[in-house]
Amino acid sequence: MKKLIFVALLQVVLVFPAVAQDANQAATKDPLSAMLRGFFGRSRENLLHSAEKVPENLYSMRPGQQSEVRTFSQIVGHLANFNYFYCANAKEEKNPQAETDFEKVTAKADLIKALNGAMSYCEAVYNSLTDKSAMQPINITLDNGKPLRTLRVRTLIQNISHNNEHYGNLVTYMRIKSIVPPSSEPRK
């Protein structure tokens, strides 16, 4: 447990100097929570823009023929599921969408709505975060149903990491179809 917390905090410390150069974050009294909000905001933007950018007829696409590889729509649904999961754990409350499996949803509009709902739910968690509340111990339930006592920051870092891992999957799917992913578009 201590090793996991150390690794999670080490990840934050290693990226902190680069993010701390941002004038808005450097001026805040809660730099850790500001940094997490920034990372979550970027992952949210990339994921939602990806879901919107890919045409609905490509939502059933999967690279290769293996059925265990998720389709584009299943990844978007999985992201909605797990943003609710991680952020409900961070809030120490029951997952409001625990009975819904968004991975089974196939319509683009429904998946965008689900992902946007999950991201809005999480955004409230990140917006209310302070450095003090980030370091508070919380009781969570793992996706295998087992309870765990951990730090809130660990759960939120896992959420951001999970989002970014699956954004990488979405980028691959988009590149296969010659679609420029959001993070590769020219900055405005």
PyRosetta script that sets phi, psi and omega in degrees:
from pyrosetta import init, pose_from_sequence

init()
pose = pose_from_sequence("MKKLIFVALLQVVLVFPAVAQDANQAATKDPLSAMLRGFFGRSRENLLHSAEKVPENLYSMRPGQQSEVRTFSQIVGHLANFNYFYCANAKEEKNPQAETDFEKVTAKADLIKALNGAMSYCEAVYNSLTDKSAMQPINITLDNGKPLRTLRVRTLIQNISHNNEHYGNLVTYMRIKSIVPPSSEPRK")
pose.set_psi(1, -48.1)
pose.set_omega(1, -179.6)
pose.set_phi(2, -63.5)
pose.set_psi(2, -35.8)
pose.set_omega(2, 179.7)
pose.set_phi(3, -65.6)
pose.set_psi(3, -41.1)
pose.set_omega(3, 179.1)
pose.set_phi(4, -63.8)
pose.set_psi(4, -42.6)
pose.set_omega(4, 178.4)
pose.set_phi(5, -63.7)
pose.set_psi(5, -42.9)
pose.set_omega(5, 179.4)
pose.set_phi(6, -60.9)
pose.set_psi(6, -44.9)
pose.set_omega(6, -179.5)
pose.set_phi(7, -62.9)
pose.set_psi(7, -44.2)
pose.set_omega(7, 179.9)
pose.set_phi(8, -62.1)
pose.set_psi(8, -45.5)
pose.set_omega(8, 179.9)
pose.set_phi(9, -67.8)
pose.set_psi(9, -34.8)
pose.set_omega(9, 177.3)
pose.set_phi(10, -62.7)
pose.set_psi(10, -40.3)
pose.set_omega(10, 177.2)
pose.set_phi(11, -59.1)
pose.set_psi(11, -43.4)
pose.set_omega(11, -179.9)
pose.set_phi(12, -64.6)
pose.set_psi(12, -45.0)
pose.set_omega(12, -177.2)
pose.set_phi(13, -64.7)
pose.set_psi(13, -37.4)
pose.set_omega(13, -177.8)
pose.set_phi(14, -68.3)
pose.set_psi(14, -32.7)
pose.set_omega(14, 180.0)
pose.set_phi(15, -94.0)
pose.set_psi(15, -12.0)
pose.set_omega(15, -175.6)
pose.set_phi(16, -59.0)
pose.set_psi(16, -44.6)
pose.set_omega(16, -177.7)
pose.set_phi(17, -57.9)
pose.set_psi(17, -39.8)
pose.set_omega(17, -179.9)
pose.set_phi(18, -66.5)
pose.set_psi(18, -41.5)
pose.set_omega(18, -178.5)
pose.set_phi(19, -74.4)
pose.set_psi(19, -32.9)
pose.set_omega(19, -177.2)
pose.set_phi(20, -65.2)
pose.set_psi(20, -16.0)
pose.set_omega(20, 178.2)
pose.set_phi(21, -69.7)
pose.set_psi(21, -20.7)
pose.set_omega(21, 177.2)
pose.set_phi(22, -63.6)
pose.set_psi(22, 122.0)
pose.set_omega(22, -174.5)
pose.set_phi(23, -59.0)
pose.set_psi(23, -37.8)
pose.set_omega(23, -179.7)
pose.set_phi(24, -64.5)
pose.set_psi(24, -39.1)
pose.set_omega(24, -178.7)
pose.set_phi(25, -79.0)
pose.set_psi(25, -33.1)
pose.set_omega(25, -179.1)
pose.set_phi(26, -65.9)
pose.set_psi(26, -27.9)
pose.set_omega(26, -176.2)
pose.set_phi(27, -85.3)
pose.set_psi(27, -10.7)
pose.set_omega(27, -175.2)
pose.set_phi(28, -79.6)
pose.set_psi(28, 154.8)
pose.set_omega(28, 176.9)
pose.set_phi(29, -82.7)
pose.set_psi(29, -11.8)
pose.set_omega(29, 179.8)
pose.set_phi(30, -123.6)
pose.set_psi(30, 73.3)
pose.set_omega(30, -173.6)
pose.set_phi(31, -65.0)
pose.set_psi(31, -34.3)
pose.set_omega(31, -179.8)
pose.set_phi(32, -64.7)
pose.set_psi(32, -49.7)
pose.set_omega(32, -178.9)
pose.set_phi(33, -68.0)
pose.set_psi(33, -33.4)
pose.set_omega(33, 176.3)
pose.set_phi(34, -64.8)
pose.set_psi(34, -41.1)
pose.set_omega(34, 178.6)
pose.set_phi(35, -63.9)
pose.set_psi(35, -44.1)
pose.set_omega(35, 179.2)
pose.set_phi(36, -63.1)
pose.set_psi(36, -40.8)
pose.set_omega(36, 176.4)
pose.set_phi(37, -59.5)
pose.set_psi(37, -42.7)
pose.set_omega(37, 179.2)
pose.set_phi(38, -63.4)
pose.set_psi(38, -45.6)
pose.set_omega(38, 179.1)
pose.set_phi(39, -63.5)
pose.set_psi(39, -43.2)
pose.set_omega(39, 179.2)
pose.set_phi(40, -64.4)
pose.set_psi(40, -42.8)
pose.set_omega(40, -179.7)
pose.set_phi(41, -58.7)
pose.set_psi(41, -41.4)
pose.set_omega(41, 178.6)
pose.set_phi(42, -68.2)
pose.set_psi(42, -40.7)
pose.set_omega(42, 179.2)
pose.set_phi(43, -66.6)
pose.set_psi(43, -40.1)
pose.set_omega(43, 178.3)
pose.set_phi(44, -59.3)
pose.set_psi(44, -48.3)
pose.set_omega(44, -178.7)
pose.set_phi(45, -60.4)
pose.set_psi(45, -46.6)
pose.set_omega(45, -179.6)
pose.set_phi(46, -63.0)
pose.set_psi(46, -43.1)
pose.set_omega(46, -177.3)
pose.set_phi(47, -68.6)
pose.set_psi(47, -47.6)
pose.set_omega(47, -179.5)
pose.set_phi(48, -64.6)
pose.set_psi(48, -41.7)
pose.set_omega(48, 179.7)
pose.set_phi(49, -65.3)
pose.set_psi(49, -37.3)
pose.set_omega(49, 177.3)
pose.set_phi(50, -63.1)
pose.set_psi(50, -46.2)
pose.set_omega(50, -179.4)
pose.set_phi(51, -61.4)
pose.set_psi(51, -38.0)
pose.set_omega(51, 179.9)
pose.set_phi(52, -74.3)
pose.set_psi(52, -35.7)
pose.set_omega(52, -172.0)
pose.set_phi(53, -73.8)
pose.set_psi(53, -34.4)
pose.set_omega(53, -176.6)
pose.set_phi(54, -77.6)
pose.set_psi(54, 129.1)
pose.set_omega(54, 179.5)
pose.set_phi(55, -64.5)
pose.set_psi(55, 149.9)
pose.set_omega(55, -176.8)
pose.set_phi(56, -58.7)
pose.set_psi(56, -33.9)
pose.set_omega(56, -178.9)
pose.set_phi(57, -66.9)
pose.set_psi(57, -12.1)
pose.set_omega(57, 176.8)
pose.set_phi(58, -99.5)
pose.set_psi(58, -0.7)
pose.set_omega(58, -179.0)
pose.set_phi(59, -65.7)
pose.set_psi(59, -23.0)
pose.set_omega(59, 179.0)
pose.set_phi(60, -90.3)
pose.set_psi(60, 1.6)
pose.set_omega(60, -178.7)
pose.set_phi(61, -68.0)
pose.set_psi(61, 140.1)
pose.set_omega(61, 169.5)
pose.set_phi(62, -142.1)
pose.set_psi(62, 138.9)
pose.set_omega(62, 177.9)
pose.set_phi(63, -70.4)
pose.set_psi(63, 133.1)
pose.set_omega(63, -179.0)
pose.set_phi(64, 77.0)
pose.set_psi(64, -172.9)
pose.set_omega(64, -175.3)
pose.set_phi(65, -110.9)
pose.set_psi(65, -1.6)
pose.set_omega(65, -176.5)
pose.set_phi(66, -71.5)
pose.set_psi(66, 125.5)
pose.set_omega(66, -178.4)
pose.set_phi(67, -69.5)
pose.set_psi(67, -18.4)
pose.set_omega(67, 178.7)
pose.set_phi(68, -78.2)
pose.set_psi(68, -10.3)
pose.set_omega(68, 174.5)
pose.set_phi(69, -84.9)
pose.set_psi(69, 126.4)
pose.set_omega(69, -177.3)
pose.set_phi(70, -66.7)
pose.set_psi(70, 148.3)
pose.set_omega(70, 170.3)
pose.set_phi(71, -76.3)
pose.set_psi(71, 169.2)
pose.set_omega(71, 176.3)
pose.set_phi(72, -56.1)
pose.set_psi(72, -46.3)
pose.set_omega(72, -178.6)
pose.set_phi(73, -63.7)
pose.set_psi(73, -37.4)
pose.set_omega(73, 179.5)
pose.set_phi(74, -66.2)
pose.set_psi(74, -36.2)
pose.set_omega(74, 177.4)
pose.set_phi(75, -66.0)
pose.set_psi(75, -44.5)
pose.set_omega(75, 179.1)
pose.set_phi(76, -60.9)
pose.set_psi(76, -44.4)
pose.set_omega(76, 177.5)
pose.set_phi(77, -63.1)
pose.set_psi(77, -41.2)
pose.set_omega(77, 177.7)
pose.set_phi(78, -60.7)
pose.set_psi(78, -41.7)
pose.set_omega(78, 178.1)
pose.set_phi(79, -63.6)
pose.set_psi(79, -40.2)
pose.set_omega(79, 176.5)
pose.set_phi(80, -62.4)
pose.set_psi(80, -47.5)
pose.set_omega(80, 179.2)
pose.set_phi(81, -54.4)
pose.set_psi(81, -50.3)
pose.set_omega(81, -171.7)
pose.set_phi(82, -80.3)
pose.set_psi(82, -23.1)
pose.set_omega(82, 171.6)
pose.set_phi(83, -67.2)
pose.set_psi(83, -42.1)
pose.set_omega(83, 173.7)
pose.set_phi(84, -60.6)
pose.set_psi(84, -44.4)
pose.set_omega(84, -177.9)
pose.set_phi(85, -59.6)
pose.set_psi(85, -55.6)
pose.set_omega(85, -177.4)
pose.set_phi(86, -63.5)
pose.set_psi(86, -43.3)
pose.set_omega(86, -175.5)
pose.set_phi(87, -74.4)
pose.set_psi(87, -31.4)
pose.set_omega(87, 172.8)
pose.set_phi(88, -64.1)
pose.set_psi(88, -41.0)
pose.set_omega(88, 176.2)
pose.set_phi(89, -62.0)
pose.set_psi(89, -43.9)
pose.set_omega(89, -179.8)
pose.set_phi(90, -62.9)
pose.set_psi(90, -32.3)
pose.set_omega(90, 178.0)
pose.set_phi(91, -84.6)
pose.set_psi(91, -7.7)
pose.set_omega(91, -175.7)
pose.set_phi(92, 55.6)
pose.set_psi(92, 47.6)
pose.set_omega(92, 177.0)
pose.set_phi(93, -135.1)
pose.set_psi(93, 168.3)
pose.set_omega(93, 178.8)
pose.set_phi(94, -67.8)
pose.set_psi(94, 137.6)
pose.set_omega(94, 178.1)
pose.set_phi(95, -62.1)
pose.set_psi(95, 119.3)
pose.set_omega(95, -177.6)
pose.set_phi(96, -67.7)
pose.set_psi(96, -13.8)
pose.set_omega(96, 179.8)
pose.set_phi(97, -120.3)
pose.set_psi(97, 25.1)
pose.set_omega(97, -176.5)
pose.set_phi(98, -59.5)
pose.set_psi(98, -30.0)
pose.set_omega(98, -177.2)
pose.set_phi(99, -87.4)
pose.set_psi(99, -1.7)
pose.set_omega(99, -177.2)
pose.set_phi(100, -109.2)
pose.set_psi(100, 132.2)
pose.set_omega(100, 175.0)
pose.set_phi(101, -110.0)
pose.set_psi(101, 96.5)
pose.set_omega(101, -177.5)
pose.set_phi(102, -68.2)
pose.set_psi(102, -15.8)
pose.set_omega(102, 176.4)
pose.set_phi(103, -64.5)
pose.set_psi(103, -20.5)
pose.set_omega(103, -179.4)
pose.set_phi(104, -89.7)
pose.set_psi(104, -7.0)
pose.set_omega(104, 178.6)
pose.set_phi(105, -79.9)
pose.set_psi(105, 139.1)
pose.set_omega(105, -178.0)
pose.set_phi(106, -118.8)
pose.set_psi(106, -21.5)
pose.set_omega(106, -177.4)
pose.set_phi(107, -75.3)
pose.set_psi(107, 131.3)
pose.set_omega(107, -178.2)
pose.set_phi(108, -54.5)
pose.set_psi(108, -50.0)
pose.set_omega(108, -176.8)
pose.set_phi(109, -60.2)
pose.set_psi(109, -40.1)
pose.set_omega(109, 179.4)
pose.set_phi(110, -68.2)
pose.set_psi(110, -37.2)
pose.set_omega(110, 178.8)
pose.set_phi(111, -70.5)
pose.set_psi(111, -39.7)
pose.set_omega(111, 176.8)
pose.set_phi(112, -63.1)
pose.set_psi(112, -42.1)
pose.set_omega(112, 177.9)
pose.set_phi(113, -62.2)
pose.set_psi(113, -43.3)
pose.set_omega(113, 179.5)
pose.set_phi(114, -64.6)
pose.set_psi(114, -46.0)
pose.set_omega(114, -179.6)
pose.set_phi(115, -65.3)
pose.set_psi(115, -41.5)
pose.set_omega(115, 178.2)
pose.set_phi(116, -63.5)
pose.set_psi(116, -40.2)
pose.set_omega(116, 176.8)
pose.set_phi(117, -62.3)
pose.set_psi(117, -43.1)
pose.set_omega(117, 179.1)
pose.set_phi(118, -64.9)
pose.set_psi(118, -41.1)
pose.set_omega(118, -179.6)
pose.set_phi(119, -68.7)
pose.set_psi(119, -37.2)
pose.set_omega(119, 176.9)
pose.set_phi(120, -65.8)
pose.set_psi(120, -40.7)
pose.set_omega(120, 177.0)
pose.set_phi(121, -59.7)
pose.set_psi(121, -44.5)
pose.set_omega(121, 179.2)
pose.set_phi(122, -70.2)
pose.set_psi(122, -37.8)
pose.set_omega(122, -178.9)
pose.set_phi(123, -56.4)
pose.set_psi(123, -38.2)
pose.set_omega(123, 177.6)
pose.set_phi(124, -62.3)
pose.set_psi(124, -36.3)
pose.set_omega(124, 178.8)
pose.set_phi(125, -66.8)
pose.set_psi(125, -49.6)
pose.set_omega(125, -178.8)
pose.set_phi(126, -66.0)
pose.set_psi(126, -36.7)
pose.set_omega(126, -179.6)
pose.set_phi(127, -67.9)
pose.set_psi(127, -29.7)
pose.set_omega(127, -180.0)
pose.set_phi(128, -89.7)
pose.set_psi(128, -2.8)
pose.set_omega(128, -176.2)
pose.set_phi(129, -72.6)
pose.set_psi(129, 137.8)
pose.set_omega(129, 168.7)
pose.set_phi(130, -121.2)
pose.set_psi(130, 166.8)
pose.set_omega(130, 177.4)
pose.set_phi(131, -61.3)
pose.set_psi(131, -36.8)
pose.set_omega(131, 179.3)
pose.set_phi(132, -65.9)
pose.set_psi(132, -46.9)
pose.set_omega(132, -179.3)
pose.set_phi(133, -69.0)
pose.set_psi(133, -28.4)
pose.set_omega(133, 177.9)
pose.set_phi(134, -63.0)
pose.set_psi(134, -34.1)
pose.set_omega(134, -176.4)
pose.set_phi(135, -90.3)
pose.set_psi(135, 4.5)
pose.set_omega(135, 179.6)
pose.set_phi(136, -75.9)
pose.set_psi(136, 139.3)
pose.set_omega(136, 173.5)
pose.set_phi(137, -70.8)
pose.set_psi(137, 140.5)
pose.set_omega(137, 178.4)
pose.set_phi(138, -134.4)
pose.set_psi(138, 159.6)
pose.set_omega(138, 174.3)
pose.set_phi(139, -102.9)
pose.set_psi(139, 123.7)
pose.set_omega(139, -179.3)
pose.set_phi(140, -123.4)
pose.set_psi(140, 169.0)
pose.set_omega(140, 172.7)
pose.set_phi(141, -116.8)
pose.set_psi(141, 123.1)
pose.set_omega(141, 178.6)
pose.set_phi(142, -69.4)
pose.set_psi(142, 165.4)
pose.set_omega(142, -178.9)
pose.set_phi(143, -66.6)
pose.set_psi(143, -13.6)
pose.set_omega(143, 174.1)
pose.set_phi(144, -90.9)
pose.set_psi(144, 4.0)
pose.set_omega(144, 177.4)
pose.set_phi(145, 91.6)
pose.set_psi(145, -6.7)
pose.set_omega(145, -178.0)
pose.set_phi(146, -81.0)
pose.set_psi(146, 141.0)
pose.set_omega(146, 177.9)
pose.set_phi(147, -79.1)
pose.set_psi(147, 153.3)
pose.set_omega(147, 178.8)
pose.set_phi(148, -151.4)
pose.set_psi(148, 139.3)
pose.set_omega(148, 172.3)
pose.set_phi(149, -99.3)
pose.set_psi(149, 126.6)
pose.set_omega(149, -176.1)
pose.set_phi(150, -149.5)
pose.set_psi(150, -173.0)
pose.set_omega(150, 174.8)
pose.set_phi(151, -97.6)
pose.set_psi(151, 144.9)
pose.set_omega(151, 178.8)
pose.set_phi(152, -55.7)
pose.set_psi(152, -40.5)
pose.set_omega(152, -178.4)
pose.set_phi(153, -59.7)
pose.set_psi(153, -36.5)
pose.set_omega(153, -179.8)
pose.set_phi(154, -63.1)
pose.set_psi(154, -44.1)
pose.set_omega(154, -179.8)
pose.set_phi(155, -63.8)
pose.set_psi(155, -40.9)
pose.set_omega(155, -178.6)
pose.set_phi(156, -72.3)
pose.set_psi(156, -34.4)
pose.set_omega(156, 174.6)
pose.set_phi(157, -66.5)
pose.set_psi(157, -40.0)
pose.set_omega(157, 177.2)
pose.set_phi(158, -61.3)
pose.set_psi(158, -39.5)
pose.set_omega(158, 179.1)
pose.set_phi(159, -61.4)
pose.set_psi(159, -48.1)
pose.set_omega(159, -180.0)
pose.set_phi(160, -63.4)
pose.set_psi(160, -43.9)
pose.set_omega(160, 179.3)
pose.set_phi(161, -61.6)
pose.set_psi(161, -43.6)
pose.set_omega(161, 179.2)
pose.set_phi(162, -62.0)
pose.set_psi(162, -44.1)
pose.set_omega(162, 177.1)
pose.set_phi(163, -58.4)
pose.set_psi(163, -45.3)
pose.set_omega(163, -177.1)
pose.set_phi(164, -69.7)
pose.set_psi(164, -35.3)
pose.set_omega(164, 176.3)
pose.set_phi(165, -60.1)
pose.set_psi(165, -47.0)
pose.set_omega(165, -177.6)
pose.set_phi(166, -77.4)
pose.set_psi(166, -24.4)
pose.set_omega(166, 171.5)
pose.set_phi(167, -61.3)
pose.set_psi(167, -38.8)
pose.set_omega(167, 175.7)
pose.set_phi(168, -57.7)
pose.set_psi(168, -39.7)
pose.set_omega(168, 175.6)
pose.set_phi(169, -62.2)
pose.set_psi(169, -47.0)
pose.set_omega(169, -178.1)
pose.set_phi(170, -61.7)
pose.set_psi(170, -37.9)
pose.set_omega(170, 178.1)
pose.set_phi(171, -60.0)
pose.set_psi(171, -44.4)
pose.set_omega(171, 179.4)
pose.set_phi(172, -60.1)
pose.set_psi(172, -45.5)
pose.set_omega(172, 179.5)
pose.set_phi(173, -60.7)
pose.set_psi(173, -43.3)
pose.set_omega(173, -179.9)
pose.set_phi(174, -65.5)
pose.set_psi(174, -43.3)
pose.set_omega(174, -179.3)
pose.set_phi(175, -62.4)
pose.set_psi(175, -37.4)
pose.set_omega(175, 177.6)
pose.set_phi(176, -57.1)
pose.set_psi(176, -34.5)
pose.set_omega(176, -178.4)
pose.set_phi(177, -100.9)
pose.set_psi(177, 17.3)
pose.set_omega(177, 177.7)
pose.set_phi(178, 59.1)
pose.set_psi(178, 35.8)
pose.set_omega(178, 175.3)
pose.set_phi(179, -102.2)
pose.set_psi(179, 127.9)
pose.set_omega(179, 179.5)
pose.set_phi(180, -74.9)
pose.set_psi(180, 121.7)
pose.set_omega(180, 179.2)
pose.set_phi(181, -68.9)
pose.set_psi(181, 154.6)
pose.set_omega(181, -177.2)
pose.set_phi(182, -53.5)
pose.set_psi(182, -39.5)
pose.set_omega(182, -177.4)
pose.set_phi(183, -71.9)
pose.set_psi(183, -11.3)
pose.set_omega(183, 177.9)
pose.set_phi(184, -101.8)
pose.set_psi(184, -4.6)
pose.set_omega(184, 178.5)
pose.set_phi(185, -72.0)
pose.set_psi(185, 152.4)
pose.set_omega(185, 176.1)
pose.set_phi(186, -59.4)
pose.set_psi(186, 140.5)
pose.set_omega(186, 178.5)
pose.set_phi(187, -74.5)
pose.set_psi(187, 143.2)
pose.set_omega(187, -179.9)
pose.set_phi(188, -90.8)
pose.dump_pdb("model.pdb")
